[in-house]
């Protein structure tokens, strides 16, 4: 995977979503992308939508990736895992 494309997708995501959930690349492996999200999340239903939105930004950059899972790491901080196809 091209790190520059991943970072561009995250930057694009942050342009529109940083007031709610700002993303930051944590780890980039051969097939795995780990992204940290921080912000003022709404904890109602569809919590995973914050993380799924980044999949569409990846797609715009030509990266086929699937959202796998997320975990809360702090009060306003989550780690999301994506797998490239």
Wavefront OBJ file of the C-alpha trace (Angstrom):
o trace
v 0.000 0.000 0.000
v 1.119 3.502 -0.679
v 1.482 5.478 2.531
v 0.974 8.780 0.691
v -2.461 7.676 -0.541
v -3.452 6.509 2.937
v -2.385 9.842 4.417
v -4.263 11.756 1.690
v -7.429 9.778 2.439
v -7.094 10.553 6.144
v -6.469 14.236 5.395
v -9.573 14.359 3.223
v -11.603 12.661 5.966
v -10.370 15.209 8.504
v -11.369 18.143 6.276
v -15.005 17.146 6.714
v -15.081 15.288 10.021
v -12.381 16.751 12.298
v -14.934 18.607 14.412
v -16.427 15.221 15.356
v -13.719 12.625 14.800
v -10.185 13.467 13.709
v -8.213 10.553 12.276
v -4.481 9.829 12.528
v -2.496 6.961 11.015
v -1.005 4.779 13.757
v 0.303 1.768 11.867
v 0.548 0.632 8.270
v 1.306 -3.006 7.566
v 1.224 -5.086 4.426
v -2.534 -5.694 4.711
v -3.540 -3.836 7.890
v -4.185 -0.128 8.466
v -4.584 1.086 12.056
v -6.094 4.552 12.560
v -6.699 6.459 15.783
v -9.815 8.634 15.976
v -10.227 11.372 18.578
v -13.139 13.704 19.053
v -16.556 14.441 20.446
v -18.330 11.286 19.337
v -22.052 10.765 19.625
v -22.425 7.417 21.394
v -25.836 6.550 20.027
v -26.484 3.808 17.493
v -24.254 3.397 14.441
v -21.047 4.235 16.267
v -19.067 2.418 13.568
v -20.176 4.955 10.928
v -17.371 7.277 12.072
v -14.889 4.619 11.031
v -16.679 3.319 7.937
v -16.642 6.811 6.390
v -12.868 6.500 6.031
v -13.338 3.441 3.767
v -14.942 5.737 1.183
v -11.989 8.120 1.362
v -9.624 5.186 0.828
v -11.669 4.158 -2.211
v -11.345 7.670 -3.711
v -7.559 7.188 -3.506
v -7.735 3.799 -5.242
v -7.307 1.760 -2.056
v -9.671 -1.148 -1.521
v -9.986 -1.618 2.226
v -12.558 -3.088 4.567
v -13.382 -1.821 8.058
v -12.773 -4.684 10.499
v -13.240 -3.481 14.087
v -12.753 -0.668 16.598
v -11.849 -0.396 20.259
v -12.138 2.427 22.750
v -8.722 3.372 24.128
v -9.554 6.530 26.086
v -12.566 8.710 26.863
v -12.684 10.374 23.440
v -10.331 8.087 21.549
v -10.770 4.938 19.470
v -8.537 2.713 17.384
v -9.995 1.338 14.158
v -8.594 -1.499 12.087
v -8.902 -1.820 8.318
v -7.776 -4.634 6.037
v -6.669 -3.975 2.486
v -8.006 -6.272 -0.213
l 1 2 3 4 5 6 7 8 9 10 11 12 13 14 15 16 17 18 19 20 21 22 23 24 25 26 27 28 29 30 31 32 33 34 35 36 37 38 39 40 41 42 43 44 45 46 47 48 49 50 51 52 53 54 55 56 57 58 59 60 61 62 63 64 65 66 67 68 69 70 71 72 73 74 75 76 77 78 79 80 81 82 83 84 85
